[in-house]
Amino acid sequence: QVQVVESGGGLVQPGGSLRLSCAASGSIFSIGAMGWYRQAPGKQRELVASITNGGSTNYADSVKGRSTISRDNAKNTVYLQMNSLKPEDTAVYYCNGVPVRYYVSWGKGTLVTVSS
């Protein structure tokens, strides 16, 4: 079982930036494609960004152009740089494989709150 710990969330004003980190207890290279998911209050969890071992990235339309996902396989860490944050980005952010891997435990997530 691979454990992940997400961090970097917080309260930020609209237009601000945050860098989220996801540290895994095992090899993310072995997991393959990694992704950031988010769950807003009252909504289902959704995939917002993904990155393959080769560095190919994909983004949901809702964050495209404002977010950058990256990974450091040597550190077993995945990052999500989020800029120009909007109130609708408020959610708990999680990471896991893409598709979700049964052997990667969901972490507690990191809360991002965008509010003035």
Secondary structure per residue as TSV (DSSP state, phi and psi in degrees):
chain	resnum	aa	ss	phi	psi
A	1	Q	-	360.0	132.3
A	2	V	B	-101.4	128.5
A	3	Q	-	-98.6	144.8
A	4	V	E	-125.9	147.7
A	5	V	E	-128.9	118.0
A	6	E	E	-94.3	146.5
A	7	S	E	-152.9	170.2
A	8	G	-	105.1	-6.2
A	9	G	-	-73.8	176.0
A	10	G	E	165.4	-171.5
A	11	L	E	-94.8	125.9
A	12	V	E	-138.7	148.8
A	13	Q	-	-77.6	154.5
A	14	P	T	-52.9	135.8
A	15	G	T	92.5	-9.0
A	16	G	-	-80.9	-176.4
A	17	S	-	-133.1	153.8
A	18	L	E	-145.0	152.5
A	19	R	E	-121.4	115.2
A	20	L	E	-93.1	147.1
A	21	S	E	-126.4	147.5
A	22	C	E	-132.5	110.8
A	23	A	E	-101.7	126.2
A	24	A	E	-104.0	149.0
A	25	S	S	-82.0	-11.6
A	26	G	S	-132.3	-173.9
A	27	S	-	-71.5	117.1
A	28	I	H	-77.3	-21.2
A	29	F	H	-61.1	-41.9
A	30	S	H	-66.9	-32.8
A	31	I	H	-67.3	-38.9
A	32	G	-	98.1	-133.1
A	33	A	S	-62.8	136.9
A	34	M	E	-119.7	153.8
A	35	G	E	-145.7	159.3
A	36	W	E	-105.3	131.9
A	37	Y	E	-117.6	157.9
A	38	R	E	-141.8	152.4
A	39	Q	E	-133.9	113.1
A	40	A	-	-86.6	157.9
A	41	P	T	-54.7	128.1
A	42	G	T	77.2	6.1
A	43	K	S	-122.7	163.0
A	44	Q	-	-78.3	156.3
A	45	R	-	-67.6	136.4
A	46	E	E	-131.6	149.8
A	47	L	E	-82.2	128.4
A	48	V	E	-111.9	-23.8
A	49	A	E	-158.4	146.7
A	50	S	E	-143.0	156.9
A	51	I	E	-147.3	134.7
A	52	T	-	-87.2	173.2
A	53	N	T	-62.9	-28.2
A	54	G	T	-81.9	-5.2
A	55	G	-	95.5	2.5
A	56	S	-	-71.8	136.4
A	57	T	E	-122.3	154.0
A	58	N	E	-140.6	146.6
A	59	Y	E	-133.7	146.6
A	60	A	-	-68.3	150.4
A	61	D	T	-56.3	-31.3
A	62	S	T	-66.5	-22.4
A	63	V	T	-120.7	-5.6
A	64	K	T	-59.3	134.0
A	65	G	T	88.0	-12.6
A	66	R	T	-118.1	-10.8
A	67	S	E	-130.7	151.2
A	68	T	E	-135.6	122.4
A	69	I	E	-98.0	142.6
A	70	S	E	-146.9	167.7
A	71	R	E	-144.9	151.4
A	72	D	E	-127.6	97.0
A	73	N	T	-63.1	-30.6
A	74	A	T	-66.4	-30.8
A	75	K	T	-100.2	-0.9
A	76	N	T	53.0	45.1
A	77	T	E	-132.6	140.7
A	78	V	E	-119.0	142.4
A	79	Y	E	-122.3	155.0
A	80	L	E	-137.7	109.7
A	81	Q	E	-88.6	122.7
A	82	M	E	-119.5	123.7
A	83	N	-	-119.0	167.0
A	84	S	S	47.7	48.0
A	85	L	-	-63.7	145.9
A	86	K	-	-120.4	156.8
A	87	P	G	-55.0	-32.3
A	88	E	G	-72.6	-5.6
A	89	D	G	-83.0	-6.3
A	90	T	-	-61.0	122.8
A	91	A	E	-178.3	170.2
A	92	V	E	-93.0	129.2
A	93	Y	E	-105.0	133.9
A	94	Y	E	-128.2	160.6
A	95	C	E	-126.4	155.7
A	96	N	E	-169.6	177.5
A	97	G	E	-72.0	167.4
A	98	V	S	-127.8	110.6
A	99	P	S	-68.7	171.7
A	100	V	-	-56.6	132.7
A	101	R	-	-95.6	132.8
A	102	Y	T	-64.2	-26.4
A	103	Y	T	-92.5	4.0
A	104	V	B	-104.9	113.0
A	105	S	-	-73.5	138.6
A	106	W	-	-67.5	133.8
A	107	G	-	-80.5	-173.2
A	108	K	-	-78.6	-13.8
A	109	G	-	80.9	172.2
A	110	T	E	-131.0	129.6
A	111	L	E	-84.1	126.7
A	112	V	E	-111.5	122.5
A	113	T	E	-121.5	121.1
A	114	V	E	-110.5	110.6
A	115	S	-	-159.2	148.2
A	116	S	-	-94.5	360.0
